[in-house]
Amino acid sequence: MTHAVETPDSSGARARMLGRLRASMPTAAAAPTQIDALDTRIDAHFDARRALANLTHSERLAQFQRMLEAAHADVTITTAQAWPAELAGRLAQAGVKRLLLDPSSAEGAALAAALPAEIAAKHYDAPIETWKSELFDTIDAGFTVARSGLAATGTLIVVPDAHAPRTVSLVPPLHVALVYANTLHADLHAAAKAERWRDGMPTNLVMISGPSKTSDIQQTTAYGAHGPRALWVIVIDDNSNDNADDSAAPQGDAR
C-alpha cells in the first residue's frame, strides 16, 4: 500500500491556496434587492428580443403546432369535452393494447374511462425493479399531462412525479402528451417568468420537442433509439378569445 507523505512546503501551499479561496468568497448571500434588480435586467433583455411576444392566442397555438410537426410529432387540437373519446379511438386504431397512465389525475381518469375493452390501462403503482420486463416489453404507449408548452420551439414542459415518473414519457414506443392551449408561453424565459421558477424549481423537468431521434456519422436519422418512436400531442383549446399577453397565462399546473 502506498501512503502519501505531506511535506511542510506542500502543507503551506495548500493553506495559502485555501486562504485565497476563502478570501474570495462572498461574505453574505446576495440581498433580495440585488436579485430583483438582476431579474429585471434579464427580463428586459429577453423582452426586447422576443420575436413572438405579440402573437395572439391563435397565432401562438399555430406556431406551437408548426414547430412540433416540423419535428415529426403528430398534433391534434380538440376540446376538453371531446378529447377522451377521440384519443381512445385513435389508440385502438393504432393497435395499442396496454396504456400507461396516471389514474389519480383528472385527465388520466377521463382517458381510462373512455378506453375500449381491448385497451388495458396500466398504472405506475410499483417500483420499476418489480415490473421492468413488463414495462419494456408489453407497454405500447404512455400518457402524460404537460404543465405547459413553448411556442417558439414547439416544446412540452412535463413535470414528473411519483404517479407519472419520467419513465412514462421515455420508455413506451408511443408517447401521448396532453397540453392546454392557455398554458403555452412564447419561449423558455417567458415560461420561467410566468410560472415563477425562481420560487422553487422541481427536482426534474422534462422538455420534449418531438419523438426520440438520433443520427449516425452519415447523418442518417433514426427514430426511437433512445426513447419513443412517435409523439402524439393533444392540445385542449376551449379559448375563443385571442390573448397575446404572457402574464395572463396560468401559472404552475393551473388549467
KEGU-672826 format. One record per residue (C-alpha): residue in one letter; y, z, x. Coordinates in Angstrom, 3 decimals. Example, Ala and Ser with C-alpha at 12.3 -4.5 7.8 and 13.67 -1.06 7.14 Angstrom:
<nodes>
- type Y Z X
- a -4.500 7.800 12.300 .
- s -1.060 7.140 13.670 .
</nodes>
This chain:
<nodes>
- type Y Z X
- m 0.000 0.000 0.000 .
- t 3.439 -0.911 1.287 .
- h 6.303 1.570 0.985 .
- a 9.959 0.560 1.134 .
- v 11.925 2.577 3.639 .
- e 15.606 3.031 2.883 .
- t 17.847 3.261 5.923 .
- p 21.154 5.131 5.930 .
- d 23.011 1.789 6.138 .
- s 21.277 0.314 3.094 .
- s 21.845 3.522 1.143 .
- g 25.547 3.409 1.932 .
- a 25.789 -0.287 0.984 .
- r 24.169 0.406 -2.337 .
- a 26.525 3.291 -3.009 .
- r 29.537 1.112 -2.221 .
- m 28.278 -1.683 -4.478 .
- l 27.622 0.695 -7.393 .
- g 31.026 2.255 -6.863 .
- r 32.737 -1.118 -7.141 .
- l 30.793 -1.912 -10.322 .
- r 31.712 1.412 -11.909 .
- a 35.348 0.946 -10.967 .
- s 35.436 -2.484 -12.609 .
- m 34.007 -1.244 -15.911 .
- p 36.487 -0.707 -18.760 .
- t 37.284 2.932 -19.327 .
- a 37.060 2.646 -23.096 .
- a 35.936 0.209 -25.750 .
- a 38.454 -2.337 -26.940 .
- a 40.753 -0.934 -29.584 .
- p 40.314 -2.271 -33.129 .
- t 43.747 -3.860 -32.954 .
- q 42.678 -5.819 -29.869 .
- i 39.533 -7.038 -31.640 .
- d 41.548 -8.047 -34.696 .
- a 44.004 -9.933 -32.511 .
- l 41.155 -11.780 -30.802 .
- d 39.605 -12.656 -34.164 .
- t 42.946 -14.006 -35.334 .
- r 43.218 -16.243 -32.268 .
- i 39.677 -17.532 -32.732 .
- d 40.258 -18.189 -36.429 .
- a 43.457 -20.090 -35.677 .
- h 41.677 -22.203 -33.068 .
- f 38.959 -23.326 -35.471 .
- d 41.243 -23.646 -38.496 .
- a 43.440 -26.076 -36.566 .
- r 40.464 -28.244 -35.584 .
- r 38.280 -28.077 -38.691 .
- a 37.627 -31.617 -39.829 .
- l 36.076 -30.651 -43.166 .
- a 38.492 -27.934 -44.244 .
- n 39.974 -29.824 -47.189 .
- l 36.787 -31.160 -48.735 .
- t 36.288 -30.479 -52.427 .
- h 33.142 -28.804 -53.686 .
- s 31.554 -32.174 -54.483 .
- e 32.560 -33.687 -51.145 .
- r 31.209 -30.712 -49.213 .
- l 27.926 -30.938 -51.084 .
- a 27.715 -34.669 -50.369 .
- q 28.386 -34.053 -46.669 .
- f 25.668 -31.392 -46.560 .
- q 23.185 -33.738 -48.202 .
- r 24.135 -36.662 -45.958 .
- m 23.608 -34.693 -42.750 .
- l 20.272 -33.264 -43.878 .
- e 18.967 -36.659 -44.937 .
- a 20.061 -38.120 -41.601 .
- a 17.725 -35.543 -40.008 .
- h 14.833 -36.702 -42.243 .
- a 15.000 -33.870 -44.766 .
- d 14.409 -34.506 -48.473 .
- v 17.315 -33.186 -50.574 .
- t 17.277 -32.614 -54.337 .
- i 20.353 -31.450 -56.239 .
- t 19.485 -29.765 -59.511 .
- t 20.383 -26.841 -61.759 .
- a 19.377 -23.202 -61.964 .
- q 17.550 -23.854 -65.219 .
- a 15.665 -26.976 -64.198 .
- w 14.589 -26.398 -60.603 .
- p 11.409 -24.265 -61.011 .
- a 9.599 -26.787 -63.226 .
- e 10.886 -29.763 -61.236 .
- l 9.750 -28.282 -57.919 .
- a 6.386 -27.154 -59.302 .
- g 5.718 -30.720 -60.476 .
- r 6.643 -32.195 -57.112 .
- l 4.434 -29.738 -55.259 .
- a 1.492 -30.677 -57.471 .
- q 2.130 -34.394 -56.900 .
- a 2.227 -33.788 -53.130 .
- g -1.210 -32.163 -53.241 .
- v -0.084 -28.626 -52.396 .
- k -2.837 -26.139 -53.224 .
- r -1.599 -22.914 -51.631 .
- l 2.089 -21.991 -51.530 .
- l 3.513 -19.069 -49.549 .
- l 6.442 -17.378 -51.298 .
- d 8.143 -14.040 -51.904 .
- p 7.458 -12.882 -55.491 .
- s 9.888 -9.965 -55.124 .
- s 12.833 -12.384 -55.130 .
- a 14.101 -13.834 -58.408 .
- e 13.618 -17.369 -57.113 .
- g 10.102 -16.707 -55.833 .
- a 9.083 -15.146 -59.143 .
- a 10.549 -18.076 -61.103 .
- l 8.682 -20.627 -58.990 .
- a 5.399 -18.675 -59.157 .
- a 5.650 -18.585 -62.950 .
- a 6.195 -22.361 -63.097 .
- l 3.300 -23.343 -60.832 .
- p 0.396 -25.208 -62.431 .
- a -3.081 -23.684 -62.270 .
- e -4.129 -25.830 -59.312 .
- i -1.480 -24.272 -57.029 .
- a -2.120 -20.716 -55.861 .
- a 0.869 -18.559 -54.911 .
- k 0.204 -16.591 -51.736 .
- h 2.279 -13.540 -50.815 .
- y 3.086 -12.341 -47.314 .
- d 1.676 -8.898 -48.042 .
- a -0.420 -8.113 -44.955 .
- p 0.062 -8.048 -41.173 .
- i -0.323 -11.518 -39.696 .
- e -3.208 -10.339 -37.489 .
- t -5.380 -9.808 -40.581 .
- w -4.983 -13.325 -42.002 .
- k -3.772 -15.565 -39.165 .
- s -6.571 -18.110 -39.599 .
- e -5.924 -18.331 -43.334 .
- l -2.193 -18.744 -42.766 .
- f -2.507 -21.519 -40.199 .
- d -5.466 -23.332 -41.760 .
- t -5.061 -23.117 -45.528 .
- i -1.381 -22.641 -46.469 .
- d 0.115 -26.008 -47.427 .
- a 3.766 -25.041 -47.938 .
- g 6.223 -22.184 -47.530 .
- f 9.140 -21.442 -49.871 .
- t 12.286 -19.625 -48.752 .
- v 15.779 -18.990 -50.113 .
- a 18.627 -19.677 -47.706 .
- r 21.572 -17.321 -47.506 .
- s 23.988 -20.239 -47.125 .
- g 24.475 -23.649 -45.545 .
- l 26.787 -25.562 -43.199 .
- a 28.205 -28.841 -44.459 .
- a 29.291 -30.127 -41.051 .
- t 25.749 -30.224 -39.669 .
- g 23.529 -30.030 -42.743 .
- t 22.183 -26.664 -41.644 .
- l 20.439 -23.955 -43.659 .
- i 21.007 -20.310 -42.717 .
- v 17.901 -18.272 -43.508 .
- v 17.744 -14.503 -43.015 .
- p 14.083 -13.465 -42.731 .
- d 12.885 -10.073 -43.928 .
- a 9.596 -8.217 -44.373 .
- h 8.760 -10.078 -47.601 .
- a 9.647 -13.517 -46.217 .
- p 9.497 -13.425 -42.399 .
- r 10.400 -16.455 -40.324 .
- t 6.709 -17.415 -40.274 .
- v 7.153 -18.721 -43.841 .
- s 9.581 -21.402 -42.650 .
- l 7.859 -22.151 -39.337 .
- v 4.087 -22.292 -39.863 .
- p 3.221 -24.280 -43.047 .
- p 3.404 -28.086 -42.676 .
- l 5.870 -28.276 -45.568 .
- h 8.910 -26.014 -45.789 .
- v 10.746 -25.880 -49.114 .
- a 14.155 -24.201 -48.917 .
- l 16.402 -23.382 -51.852 .
- v 20.149 -23.022 -51.341 .
- y 23.030 -22.520 -53.757 .
- a 25.829 -25.084 -53.540 .
- n 28.503 -22.391 -53.845 .
- t 27.290 -20.815 -50.589 .
- l 27.996 -23.923 -48.498 .
- h 30.565 -23.431 -45.734 .
- a 32.461 -26.070 -43.795 .
- d 30.913 -25.105 -40.451 .
- l 29.371 -22.253 -38.445 .
- h 32.652 -20.455 -37.764 .
- a 33.613 -20.617 -41.435 .
- a 30.251 -19.064 -42.364 .
- a 30.574 -16.266 -39.799 .
- k 34.084 -15.505 -41.037 .
- a 33.402 -15.660 -44.796 .
- e 30.165 -13.662 -44.548 .
- r 31.754 -11.213 -42.071 .
- w 29.033 -11.391 -39.450 .
- r 31.206 -9.204 -37.216 .
- d 30.481 -6.265 -39.516 .
- g 26.778 -6.354 -38.696 .
- m 24.542 -9.182 -37.582 .
- p 20.992 -9.309 -38.957 .
- t 18.189 -8.915 -36.431 .
- n 17.199 -12.536 -36.938 .
- l 18.891 -15.680 -38.225 .
- v 17.001 -18.953 -38.609 .
- m 19.149 -22.081 -38.667 .
- i 17.367 -25.171 -39.933 .
- s 18.767 -28.705 -39.849 .
- g 15.642 -30.726 -40.583 .
- p 11.874 -30.784 -40.053 .
- s 10.464 -29.900 -36.648 .
- k 10.678 -32.782 -34.199 .
- t 10.253 -33.439 -30.512 .
- s 10.285 -36.426 -28.153 .
- d 8.226 -37.344 -25.118 .
- i 9.542 -38.835 -21.894 .
- q 9.624 -42.268 -23.547 .
- q 11.816 -40.888 -26.354 .
- t 9.094 -41.331 -28.970 .
- t 9.887 -38.882 -31.767 .
- a 7.067 -36.863 -33.310 .
- y 7.439 -34.568 -36.315 .
- g 5.615 -31.283 -36.830 .
- a 4.768 -30.473 -33.223 .
- h 6.468 -27.057 -33.283 .
- g 6.910 -26.382 -36.989 .
- p 6.923 -28.048 -40.423 .
- r 6.453 -31.816 -40.545 .
- a 8.548 -32.013 -43.705 .
- l 11.545 -30.176 -45.139 .
- w 12.488 -30.232 -48.805 .
- v 15.883 -28.754 -49.650 .
- i 16.557 -27.787 -53.259 .
- v 20.291 -27.375 -53.894 .
- i 21.275 -25.461 -57.029 .
- d 24.620 -26.753 -58.278 .
- d 25.921 -25.402 -61.574 .
- n 29.548 -25.509 -60.454 .
- s 31.550 -28.234 -62.166 .
- n 34.841 -27.149 -60.612 .
- d 35.854 -28.606 -57.257 .
- n 36.843 -25.962 -54.724 .
- a 37.860 -26.647 -51.137 .
- d 38.693 -23.042 -50.200 .
- d 36.093 -21.428 -47.897 .
- s 37.424 -17.970 -48.672 .
- a 36.172 -18.385 -52.236 .
- a 32.581 -18.891 -51.112 .
- p 30.272 -15.967 -51.918 .
- q 29.586 -13.575 -49.100 .
- g 26.178 -12.451 -47.931 .
- d 23.405 -13.064 -50.421 .
- a 25.611 -13.383 -53.498 .
- r 24.501 -16.189 -55.780 .
</nodes>
